[in-house]
Amino acid sequence: MITVPVQLGSRSYPVMVGPGVRHALADVLPDGVSRAAVVTQEAVPVVVDPGVAHQRFLIGPDEGAKRLATVEDLCRGFARFGLTRADVVVAVGGGVVTDAAGFAASVYHRGVAVVHVATTLLAQVDAAIGGKTGVNLPEGKNLVGAFWQPAAVLCDTETLETLPAEEYRSGCGEMAKYHFLGMEGLDGEGLAQLSLEERVARSVAIKAEVVASDERESGRRAVLNYGHTLAHALETAGGYGLRHGEAVAVGLVFAARLAQRLGRIDEARVHDHLEVVRSYGLPEEVPPGVDPAELVTLMGRDKKATRSLTFVLDGPRGVEPVPEVAPPDVEATLKEMS
């Protein structure tokens, strides 16, 4: 087992990575907890024992569960169960579960503790770490949410053994972005040379360090959204058959090509992006049938945007937010990739 600390002062917490770590759940619950609301999905084949009185709450399948109605249903269920501010919510599942359950925990009784038991690769390397919770609106992804740090995160790599291939591949899209965050040992083939447990822990350590430096995404934390601006627009527009991590992979290639168009990187650096995406067997082209103008409108609603189109792009100083990107450059890059 590898333990990675997320250093946030009084809100610091451990991320435990390794096979079987879900069985340590009772040991990481906050002191004084007498009830646990276990939030999961019917398709999640993982059973946990929090060691206290608990009740299981199911949310809907897939991304459709990330909506305000789900949060209301959970909170009403918590109330009927008798959950108090001194108790805990336990999220067991992938990013949809940790996002929705984490948001419900943040608003129920104005905040109750939450522990994430991440069962997918995507959740283990990204969604369960860092305290960003939220749900979607028809107008865009993750537009309603809160920063609510967990008390602990358990990344049980044993649960990845039964993960469907498409779900595992989706997690690889999130892992791919860490190749480009300028961290020592992760360029080129560095990440791929590590064992699965080490890769998950290394990805967690990168995210933990960034979160510790910018918890509420006022600046540097935006780099963790590398590839996500286009990805979220594609998902909001209908998904085009792409899972989240696959859309992120397309977004990484798009961000590289856009950075090249803006003169920030050269063709060799674009090739680096293509090589990493291909090494994970992920898509690299914008799906057929997309409307570039619609995607530009949706990207304008991204959380990073304020008064103009903003992207996280590679460049001479590494990956960083770049505001005031001209829509014609964005549309031209999308057409180039179609």
Backbone torsions as a table, in degrees:
resi	resn	phi	psi	omega
1	MET	NA	140.9	176.9
2	ILE	-117.5	129.7	176.9
3	THR	-109.7	125.8	179.2
4	VAL	-114.5	120.1	178.9
5	PRO	-82.7	142.0	169.2
6	VAL	-103.7	109.9	-170.5
7	GLN	-88.9	101.6	-178.9
8	LEU	-134.3	41.1	178.9
9	GLY	62.8	-126.7	-178.0
10	SER	-68.9	-13.7	-179.9
11	ARG	-104.0	16.7	178.4
12	SER	-65.2	152.8	-180.0
13	TYR	-156.8	159.1	179.3
14	PRO	-92.3	146.3	167.8
15	VAL	-113.3	115.1	-176.6
16	MET	-101.7	126.7	-174.7
17	VAL	-122.6	129.6	176.3
18	GLY	155.2	168.3	179.0
19	PRO	-69.4	129.1	175.9
20	GLY	84.0	5.3	-175.4
21	VAL	-67.7	-14.7	177.1
22	ARG	-60.6	-24.3	-178.8
23	HIS	-74.4	-6.3	176.5
24	ALA	-92.2	9.3	-175.3
25	LEU	-53.9	-48.0	-177.1
26	ALA	-60.4	-28.6	-177.2
27	ASP	-76.8	-18.9	-175.7
28	VAL	-107.0	2.1	177.1
29	LEU	-68.0	146.5	177.3
30	PRO	-59.1	152.9	178.9
31	ASP	-61.7	141.8	174.0
32	GLY	87.1	-1.4	-179.5
33	VAL	-68.9	132.9	177.0
34	SER	-118.2	-13.7	178.1
35	ARG	-138.8	148.4	175.9
36	ALA	-133.3	129.8	173.3
37	ALA	-96.5	110.9	-176.6
38	VAL	-93.8	111.3	-177.8
39	VAL	-101.5	127.2	-178.7
40	THR	-154.6	-169.9	177.6
41	GLN	-125.1	154.2	-178.1
42	GLU	-56.2	-35.2	-175.1
43	ALA	-82.1	-5.7	-179.2
44	VAL	-81.9	112.4	-173.9
45	PRO	-88.5	44.5	-176.0
46	VAL	-126.8	127.1	177.6
47	VAL	-110.6	133.7	179.0
48	VAL	-123.0	155.7	176.7
49	ASP	-124.4	103.4	-179.1
50	PRO	-74.5	-6.6	177.2
51	GLY	78.6	6.2	176.3
52	VAL	-135.4	171.9	176.4
53	ALA	-56.4	133.2	-176.4
54	HIS	-148.7	159.4	177.3
55	GLN	-136.2	142.4	-177.6
56	ARG	-92.8	132.7	178.4
57	PHE	-121.8	122.2	-178.5
58	LEU	-98.0	137.1	170.9
59	ILE	-112.6	168.9	-175.5
60	GLY	-66.9	168.7	-178.8
61	PRO	-80.2	156.5	169.2
62	ASP	61.3	-169.7	-174.3
63	GLU	-64.5	-22.9	-179.6
64	GLY	-61.1	-18.4	179.1
65	ALA	-76.8	-15.2	-179.1
66	LYS	-84.4	76.4	179.5
67	ARG	-146.2	163.0	-175.1
68	LEU	-62.2	-32.8	179.5
69	ALA	-61.7	-35.1	178.0
70	THR	-64.4	-42.5	179.8
71	VAL	-63.4	-42.2	177.6
72	GLU	-62.2	-45.3	-179.8
73	ASP	-60.2	-42.6	179.6
74	LEU	-63.1	-47.7	-177.1
75	CYS	-63.3	-38.6	177.1
76	ARG	-66.7	-38.3	175.7
77	GLY	-64.7	-40.5	176.8
78	PHE	-58.9	-42.6	-178.4
79	ALA	-64.0	-43.8	179.5
80	ARG	-65.4	-31.8	178.7
81	PHE	-72.8	-21.4	-178.8
82	GLY	90.1	21.1	179.6
83	LEU	-64.2	132.6	179.9
84	THR	-112.6	174.9	179.3
85	ARG	-64.4	-20.0	-179.5
86	ALA	-88.5	1.3	-177.5
87	ASP	-100.4	-162.7	-172.4
88	VAL	-144.8	146.9	169.3
89	VAL	-101.9	133.6	177.3
90	VAL	-115.8	116.2	179.7
91	ALA	-95.7	120.5	-178.3
92	VAL	-119.8	107.5	-179.8
93	GLY	155.0	-154.9	-179.3
94	GLY	-92.9	-160.7	-174.2
95	GLY	-63.4	-33.4	177.7
96	VAL	-61.5	-43.6	-178.5
97	VAL	-68.9	-47.5	-177.9
98	THR	-65.8	-35.9	178.4
99	ASP	-66.7	-49.8	-175.8
100	ALA	-72.2	-45.8	-179.7
101	ALA	-67.4	-37.8	177.6
102	GLY	-63.4	-39.5	178.5
103	PHE	-68.1	-42.5	177.6
104	ALA	-59.9	-41.7	178.2
105	ALA	-63.3	-34.9	-177.2
106	SER	-69.8	-26.0	-176.0
107	VAL	-107.2	-22.0	179.4
108	TYR	-69.3	126.8	-174.6
109	HIS	52.5	30.2	-177.7
110	ARG	58.6	26.4	172.1
111	GLY	124.4	111.1	170.9
112	VAL	-122.1	158.1	-176.9
113	ALA	-63.1	150.1	177.0
114	VAL	-136.4	140.2	173.4
115	VAL	-122.5	132.5	179.7
116	HIS	-101.8	128.8	169.9
117	VAL	-108.9	96.2	-172.8
118	ALA	-82.4	123.9	-173.9
119	THR	-112.3	-2.6	176.7
120	THR	-118.6	158.2	179.3
121	LEU	-62.3	-40.1	-179.6
122	LEU	-60.6	-43.9	179.9
123	ALA	-68.5	-37.2	-175.9
124	GLN	-69.7	-35.2	-177.8
125	VAL	-96.1	-8.0	-175.3
126	ASP	-147.0	-69.8	-163.7
127	ALA	-61.3	-36.4	-175.5
128	ALA	-81.5	-9.3	-173.8
129	ILE	-105.1	135.3	168.8
130	GLY	107.4	-11.3	172.5
131	GLY	83.8	6.6	175.3
132	LYS	-85.6	120.6	179.1
133	THR	-122.1	161.4	176.8
134	GLY	164.0	171.8	177.9
135	VAL	-132.5	169.9	-175.7
136	ASN	-95.7	158.7	165.9
137	LEU	-115.9	162.4	174.6
138	PRO	-57.8	-24.6	-178.5
139	GLU	-82.5	-12.6	-179.4
140	GLY	171.3	164.7	-178.0
141	LYS	-82.7	139.4	171.6
142	ASN	56.5	33.8	-178.0
143	LEU	-81.5	-14.0	177.4
144	VAL	-125.3	122.2	-178.1
145	GLY	-175.8	-169.1	-178.7
146	ALA	-154.0	157.2	169.8
147	PHE	-87.0	118.0	-178.0
148	TRP	-147.0	101.5	-175.0
149	GLN	-72.8	139.1	176.4
150	PRO	-73.7	165.0	174.6
151	ALA	-80.9	-24.3	177.5
152	ALA	-170.0	158.8	175.4
153	VAL	-131.4	129.8	178.0
154	LEU	-112.2	114.3	179.7
155	CYS	-104.7	92.2	-175.5
156	ASP	-87.1	103.8	-177.8
157	THR	-68.0	-16.5	175.8
158	GLU	-62.9	-32.3	-178.6
159	THR	-70.8	-16.7	-179.5
160	LEU	-76.4	-15.9	-177.3
161	GLU	-66.7	-28.2	-179.5
162	THR	-106.3	9.7	-178.7
163	LEU	-71.1	132.1	176.3
164	PRO	-56.2	147.5	-175.2
165	ALA	-55.7	-39.3	-177.7
166	GLU	-68.4	-33.1	177.7
167	GLU	-71.0	-39.3	177.9
168	TYR	-64.3	-42.5	179.1
169	ARG	-62.3	-36.2	177.8
170	SER	-62.3	-40.6	176.9
171	GLY	-63.9	-32.7	178.6
172	CYS	-62.8	-28.7	177.2
173	GLY	-63.2	-39.9	176.2
174	GLU	-69.9	-39.8	180.0
175	MET	-64.3	-34.4	-178.1
176	ALA	-59.8	-33.6	-176.6
177	LYS	-64.1	-27.5	-178.5
178	TYR	-68.3	-16.3	175.1
179	HIS	-64.2	-20.4	-170.5
180	PHE	-114.5	11.9	-178.3
181	LEU	-94.7	10.1	171.2
182	GLY	73.9	18.7	-179.2
183	MET	-87.7	140.6	-178.0
184	GLU	-58.9	132.3	176.8
185	GLY	88.5	-2.3	-178.1
186	LEU	-110.8	-4.9	176.8
187	ASP	-74.7	156.2	176.7
188	GLY	60.8	-123.6	-176.3
189	GLU	-98.8	11.0	-174.7
190	GLY	-56.0	-48.1	-177.7
191	LEU	-67.5	-38.2	-176.8
192	ALA	-66.7	-21.7	-178.2
193	GLN	-80.9	-9.2	-179.7
194	LEU	-86.4	157.1	172.1
195	SER	-67.4	165.9	-179.0
196	LEU	-58.8	-47.3	179.4
197	GLU	-59.5	-41.8	179.7
198	GLU	-68.4	-37.6	179.2
199	ARG	-65.2	-44.0	178.0
200	VAL	-62.0	-47.7	-178.6
201	ALA	-63.3	-38.5	179.6
202	ARG	-66.2	-41.5	176.8
203	SER	-63.0	-42.7	177.6
204	VAL	-60.7	-42.1	-178.7
205	ALA	-63.2	-39.3	177.7
206	ILE	-63.0	-49.1	-179.1
207	LYS	-64.2	-40.8	-179.4
208	ALA	-59.7	-41.2	-179.4
209	GLU	-66.2	-40.7	179.1
210	VAL	-67.6	-44.3	179.9
211	VAL	-61.6	-40.9	-179.8
212	ALA	-62.6	-29.0	-179.1
213	SER	-86.7	-16.7	-175.5
214	ASP	-158.9	73.6	-171.6
215	GLU	-59.8	-41.1	-172.2
216	ARG	-105.3	25.4	171.8
217	GLU	55.6	46.9	175.7
218	SER	-87.5	-7.6	-179.0
219	GLY	-165.4	-92.8	-169.8
220	ARG	-62.0	-33.2	-175.3
221	ARG	-59.4	-20.8	179.9
222	ALA	-59.1	-22.3	-179.5
223	VAL	-63.4	-23.3	178.9
224	LEU	-70.0	-11.1	176.1
225	ASN	-92.6	14.6	179.5
226	TYR	-55.6	125.7	-178.7
227	GLY	85.7	-7.3	-171.8
228	HIS	-87.2	-21.3	-175.9
229	THR	-62.8	-51.7	175.7
230	LEU	-68.0	-38.7	-178.5
231	ALA	-56.8	-47.8	-179.4
232	HIS	-65.5	-35.8	178.0
233	ALA	-65.7	-42.8	178.0
234	LEU	-61.3	-42.2	-179.5
235	GLU	-66.6	-40.8	179.7
236	THR	-66.5	-34.5	-179.1
237	ALA	-77.0	-3.2	177.2
238	GLY	131.8	-9.5	175.1
239	GLY	87.9	-33.4	179.1
240	TYR	53.2	34.1	177.8
241	GLY	78.1	6.6	-178.4
242	LEU	-96.4	135.7	167.1
243	ARG	-78.5	168.2	-172.7
244	HIS	-55.7	-51.0	-177.6
245	GLY	-64.4	-32.9	176.0
246	GLU	-66.6	-40.4	176.7
247	ALA	-65.2	-35.4	176.3
248	VAL	-63.6	-41.0	178.7
249	ALA	-60.0	-45.9	175.9
250	VAL	-61.0	-39.4	178.9
251	GLY	-64.5	-33.6	177.4
252	LEU	-65.3	-45.0	179.1
253	VAL	-66.0	-41.3	177.1
254	PHE	-59.9	-45.7	-179.6
255	ALA	-62.0	-37.4	178.4
256	ALA	-66.4	-44.6	-179.4
257	ARG	-67.7	-35.8	176.5
258	LEU	-66.9	-41.5	177.8
259	ALA	-62.2	-38.1	176.9
260	GLN	-65.4	-42.1	178.9
261	ARG	-61.0	-33.2	-179.9
262	LEU	-86.3	1.9	177.6
263	GLY	78.4	19.1	-177.7
264	ARG	-87.7	-31.6	179.0
265	ILE	-136.9	168.2	-179.8
266	ASP	-104.7	-180.0	-177.3
267	GLU	-62.5	-34.2	179.9
268	ALA	-61.8	-38.8	179.4
269	ARG	-70.4	-35.7	174.2
270	VAL	-61.1	-41.8	179.3
271	HIS	-61.3	-36.8	176.2
272	ASP	-57.4	-43.3	179.2
273	HIS	-63.3	-45.1	-179.5
274	LEU	-62.0	-40.8	-178.6
275	GLU	-63.9	-42.4	179.9
276	VAL	-65.8	-47.4	-179.9
277	VAL	-60.4	-43.5	179.3
278	ARG	-66.5	-34.0	-178.5
279	SER	-63.6	-24.6	177.4
280	TYR	-94.6	0.3	-178.8
281	GLY	69.8	32.5	-175.4
282	LEU	-101.3	156.6	179.2
283	PRO	-70.2	152.0	-177.3
284	GLU	-128.1	-2.4	-177.1
285	GLU	-115.0	151.0	173.3
286	VAL	-67.2	131.6	-177.1
287	PRO	-59.7	150.4	176.9
288	PRO	-65.5	148.5	175.3
289	GLY	91.2	-0.8	179.6
290	VAL	-73.7	152.4	176.2
291	ASP	-103.5	106.7	-178.1
292	PRO	-54.4	-38.9	-178.8
293	ALA	-64.6	-39.6	177.9
294	GLU	-64.2	-42.6	-179.8
295	LEU	-64.0	-38.9	178.2
296	VAL	-62.7	-41.7	177.6
297	THR	-61.4	-45.2	-179.8
298	LEU	-66.1	-38.0	178.4
299	MET	-67.5	-24.6	176.1
300	GLY	-69.4	-16.8	177.5
301	ARG	-93.0	1.1	-178.8
302	ASP	-58.1	148.2	-175.9
303	LYS	-61.8	-26.2	-179.8
304	LYS	-74.3	-25.3	-175.2
305	ALA	-73.0	141.6	174.3
306	THR	-119.0	-75.7	179.1
307	ARG	-111.0	1.9	-176.8
308	SER	-157.9	170.6	175.4
309	LEU	-64.5	127.8	-179.4
310	THR	-125.8	133.2	178.2
311	PHE	-128.9	153.3	168.9
312	VAL	-92.4	117.3	-173.0
313	LEU	-131.2	151.5	173.5
314	ASP	-74.4	158.0	179.4
315	GLY	-178.3	-169.6	-176.9
316	PRO	-58.0	-30.3	179.6
317	ARG	-97.9	12.6	-176.4
318	GLY	91.2	-163.7	-178.3
319	VAL	-76.6	131.4	-177.7
320	GLU	-159.4	158.9	175.4
321	PRO	-68.9	138.4	179.3
322	VAL	-127.7	108.9	179.8
323	PRO	-84.7	172.2	172.1
324	GLU	56.3	45.8	173.8
325	VAL	-83.0	131.2	-175.2
326	ALA	-71.3	130.8	179.1
327	PRO	-53.4	-38.8	178.9
328	PRO	-59.8	-35.1	177.3
329	ASP	-66.9	-36.8	179.2
330	VAL	-67.2	-48.1	-179.5
331	GLU	-62.6	-40.9	179.9
332	ALA	-62.9	-38.4	179.5
333	THR	-68.3	-40.4	178.1
334	LEU	-62.2	-42.7	179.5
335	LYS	-66.3	-36.7	178.1
336	GLU	-61.5	-32.6	-176.0
337	MET	-91.2	-7.7	-176.8
338	SER	-77.8	NA	NA
